[in-house]
Amino acid sequence: MSVRKYFSEEDKLKITNAIRVAETNTSGEIRVHIEKNCKGNVLDRAAYIFEKLEMHKTQLRNGVLFYLAVADHKFAILGDAGINQKVPDSFWEEIKNEMALKFKEGNFTDGISVGIKKAGEQLKQHFPYQKDDVNELSDEISFGTDKEEK
């Protein structure tokens, strides 16, 4: 089964809208990448996807990736250098814990949306929206294919 089938069109729209809302108040960039499996270390895989999506190329280095491997029940949140210098060391772990509560209820869409909202609040605080801000990265969810997953 394709990983896209794990999420309805309504779910995908809810996640994309959460990204758009979070980004209206910040120059930060949020991406969500979903794939079926992650055979290796989840942080290594998330870092690979972060680079593949060119998230490290934002002007202020304030991109945040939410990575989810649905069949393996693995997920990670990766912030770029700019945001990581601003938030407490425990920040991403706190978001992961909140998301995990939703995931345990089987509600992946709400879990991801909660994480996006929390990340957006911190991005807004440290990287407020500027009137000349440009959306540097797509708001659409990226999906892995069976071929490229490790």
N, C-alpha and C positions, 0 to 999 in steps of 0.2 A: 504494500500500500504506500502510495506517495505521501511524503510528510505534509504536503499541502492539505490532505484530507483530514488531518487531525483538527483543523480549524475551519469553521464555517465561514462563509463570506461575511456574515455579521461579526464574527469574532475578529477576522482580519481588519475589518473596518474600525472596530472598537480600538484595537491596538494602534492602528495608524492614526486615528483621531487623538488618542492619548499622546502620541508623539507630537502631533501638530499643536495641541493645546500647550504641552510642556514647552515647546520651542517658541511659542509666541511671546514669552516673557524673558527670553535669554538668547545670547549669541551662541550658546552651546548646541551641540548636535547629538541626537540620540538615534541609534539604529537597533533593530531587532533582527537577529539571525536565528532561524529555526531549521534544524535538521533532525533526521530520524535517529542516527547513532553517533556516538563519540567513543571510539574504542580506546583511545589513549587518555592522557591527562586532560581534564576539561579546561584548565587554564591555558595550557599549551595550545589546545585547539582554538579557544577563544582568541588568543593572541594572533594565531595564524589568520583567522577570519577578520580580525581587526585590521590587520595589515592588508589583506586581500581587498577589503572594502575601502581601503585608503583613508581610514579614519584618522590616522596619524598626520594627515596633511591639512587639517583645519588650521586656520590662521592662529588661533589662540590655544591650540592643542587641548580643546575642551570637549572632545567627543566621548560618548559613553555607549558601550555595546552591551546589549542583553543577549546572551547566547544560551540557547536551549536545545538539548538533544532529547526529544520526547520519549523515544523507546527505551533509552538507557537511564532515564530519570536523572540527567545531569544538567546543571546550568551554572552559568558564571556571569558576573558583571565585571566589565573591564572599563576603567576610566583612563583617559590619556593623561600625560604628565601635567598639563595645566590644571585640570580639576583635581587630580590627586594631591597636588601641592596645597590645595585650599581646604579639602575636607578632612575630618579626623580619620585616623587609621582604621577605626572600626566602622566607618560609614557604610561601605559596600556590604560588609557582613550583616549589618543591621537590616539593610534592604533585603538581602537574600533571605534572612530569617522571616521577614514579613511575607515575602513571596512564597516561601516554602509552606507556610500555613495554608495559603490558598491552594497551592499545588496538591497538598495532602487531601484537600476536599475535592480534588479532581477539577478544580477551576483554574486552568492555565491562563485563560484570557484575563481574568480579574487579577491574577497574580502578577502577570507581566504589566498590566495597566497600573497597579499599585506601585510597582518598582519604578516605572517611567515617571509617575507623578512625583514620587519622592526625589528621584534624581533631578527632575525639572526644577523642584523647589530650591535645591542646592545650586544648580546652575544659574538660576535667576539671581540668587543672593550674590554669587561670586562673579558671574558674567552676565550682567543685566543686558537686556535688549538695547541695541543701538539703532537709531533711525536709518542708518545706512547698512544695517545688517543684511547679509545675503545667506540664504539657505544653502550651505556648502555641501550637504549630503542628502540623499534621497530619504524621504520619510517612509517609503514603502518597506515592508518586511522582505528580507532576503531569505530564500529557502535553499537548503543544500540539496544536492542530488545524490542518489545512491552511489554513483561512481566516485564522487569526490570525497565522500565521508571516510574517515579513518577509524 
